[in-house]
């Protein structure tokens, strides 16, 4: 996966962080921007070669696989899982 990939065709859903009266074009731009940024973060994390981070990268890959075309959801899932996991 690459951040250059555009997320056109992925339907926007009503997200709680955006007022419901937001114009459609602004809504679409905001969602695509959020997805772009989340994908950039995911790409950076998956490029890491640190052996101690392999478990975290594997967990992130599973989150991405469960949320195809929705990197913002995958990243949120990863962050929530990481928050709930006990620190070594």
C-alpha positions as CSV (number, residue, x, y, z in Angstrom):
1,X,0.0,0.0,0.0
2,X,1.2,3.5,-0.7
3,X,0.0,7.0,0.3
4,X,-0.1,8.0,-3.3
5,X,-3.1,5.7,-3.7
6,X,-6.3,7.8,-4.0
7,X,-9.3,6.8,-2.1
8,X,-11.9,7.9,-4.6
9,X,-14.8,5.5,-4.8
10,X,-14.7,4.7,-1.1
11,X,-18.0,6.1,0.0
12,X,-17.9,8.7,2.8
13,X,-19.9,7.8,5.8
14,X,-21.2,10.2,8.4
15,X,-18.3,10.7,10.9
16,X,-19.0,12.0,14.3
17,X,-16.1,14.6,14.0
18,X,-17.8,16.4,11.1
19,X,-21.1,18.3,11.5
20,X,-23.9,16.8,9.4
21,X,-24.6,20.1,7.6
22,X,-21.0,20.2,6.1
23,X,-21.2,20.6,2.3
24,X,-20.5,17.3,0.4
25,X,-17.4,18.6,-1.3
26,X,-15.8,19.7,2.0
27,X,-16.8,16.5,3.6
28,X,-15.2,14.5,0.8
29,X,-12.0,16.6,0.9
30,X,-11.8,16.2,4.7
31,X,-12.3,12.4,4.6
32,X,-9.7,12.0,1.8
33,X,-7.2,14.2,3.7
34,X,-7.7,12.2,6.8
35,X,-7.2,8.9,4.9
36,X,-4.1,10.3,3.2
37,X,-2.5,11.3,6.5
38,X,-3.4,8.0,8.1
39,X,-1.9,6.0,5.2
40,X,1.3,8.1,5.5
41,X,1.6,7.1,9.1
42,X,0.9,3.5,8.4
43,X,3.5,3.4,5.6
44,X,6.1,4.9,7.9
45,X,5.3,2.4,10.7
46,X,5.4,-0.6,8.3
47,X,8.8,0.5,6.8
48,X,10.5,0.3,10.2
49,X,13.1,-2.5,10.5
50,X,13.3,-2.5,14.3
51,X,13.1,-6.2,15.5
52,X,11.4,-5.2,18.7
53,X,8.6,-3.6,16.8
54,X,7.7,-6.6,14.6
55,X,4.7,-7.6,16.8
56,X,3.3,-4.1,16.5
57,X,3.8,-4.1,12.7
58,X,2.1,-7.5,12.4
59,X,-0.9,-6.2,14.5
60,X,-1.0,-3.1,12.3
61,X,-1.0,-5.2,9.1
62,X,-4.0,-7.2,10.5
63,X,-5.8,-3.9,11.3
64,X,-5.2,-2.7,7.7
65,X,-6.5,-6.1,6.3
66,X,-9.7,-5.7,8.4
67,X,-10.3,-2.2,7.2
68,X,-9.6,-2.2,3.4
69,X,-9.6,1.3,1.9
70,X,-10.0,2.8,5.4
71,X,-6.6,3.5,6.8
72,X,-8.0,6.0,9.3
73,X,-10.0,3.2,10.9
74,X,-7.1,0.7,10.8
75,X,-4.8,3.3,12.5
76,X,-7.4,4.0,15.1
77,X,-7.9,0.3,15.8
78,X,-4.1,-0.1,16.1
79,X,-3.9,2.8,18.5
80,X,-6.7,1.6,20.7
81,X,-5.2,-1.9,20.8
82,X,-1.8,-0.5,21.7
83,X,-3.4,1.6,24.4
84,X,-5.1,-1.4,26.0
85,X,-2.0,-3.6,25.8
86,X,0.2,-3.8,28.9
87,X,3.7,-2.2,28.4
88,X,6.6,-4.6,28.7
